[in-house]
Amino acid sequence: MLTRILALLHKELLALLKDPKSRFVLIIPPLIQLLVFGYAASFDLKTIPWALYDEDRGTAARELAAAFDGVPLFHRVATLRGDGEIAPLVDRREVLMVVHISPRFSADLHNGNPASLQVIIDGRNSNVALIGMNYVRSIVERYNRDWLANHGGNAPPARLETRAWFNPNLESRWFFIPGIIGMLSLVTTMLVTALTVAREREHGTFDQLLVTPLRPGEILLGKALPGFLIGLVQGTLILLVATLWFRVPLLGSLAALYTGLALFLLSGVGVGLLISSLAVTQQQGLLGAFLFMVPAVILSGFATPIANMPAFVQTITLIDPLRYFLIILRKVFLEGAGFDILIPQLWPMALIGAAALALASWLFRHRMY
């Protein structure tokens, strides 16, 4: 029995390793995914862009600002002069946090009273916000120790007040659940469309389609619509679960959200048909779909911020449709965004979808015969 098993094992290994396509699938995709994970999947904060709003401008306030500037991780990008300058910076993600020093900060410290220090932090990514808050607390604690050592006293002189915008309680599910809408819609759409043409070839029914009155464009459209409709229904179902069951707030425009979903599904269908046009068997279509989906999810910013990735990896993310759709989802859910804010995310998905569908159509026509 052992001899027969070894013989069968030998035969299967030969069949697997002699095929150039099989060797490619075994070696290249794992290496690509390893490189993507190694460079892109990082929860570390390499830089914290922040702004200072100092209403006090006294000696103690300058020392506190210097304490923040002295940490290499913190990069001051703006010094504010009024309350109205705070919201635009946070909305555009130009800063992760704004440090607001109250007008009587220095006076309260010199009088031996606790002084108020407010930190406004972008709470859209709760994980990043919590890491940033921990760094702020360590800086303020060190500042308090130095002040007590130099001026005496018992109570902590600087009292930290933190306010998280867009996610007041820093609920991680408010950040992740909207992203799941995009991720699961991509998985379903890709799997349905990546197997559709390959299934016809594998079952030998592809030639039967060619003798029907259907034109190549009509055949391609008929293959694309099921994945699009299934993704639309599944996205709606997940949207209902997110809002009704998990109570994630939906503050923005449903029309803008569904426009983004339609363009995202269009790009997913285009990439899926492109893979299906190249694949000869369903197995190749399935492997091709997963080869695209795993890097697409990692590079989208679903779990780790794109800003933490190396510059060349950030450039690669520009061709990832999930990157743009995640921004749309989180802006609509948490920020109440509408079409005017989402245009920079909508047109790249439309461009990716049009290019993928055009290339899939070209391949479909040239591989028909």
Order of alpha helices (4+ residues) and beta strands (2+ residues): alpha-alpha-beta-alpha-beta-alpha-beta-alpha-beta-alpha-beta-alpha-alpha-alpha-alpha-alpha-alpha-alpha-alpha
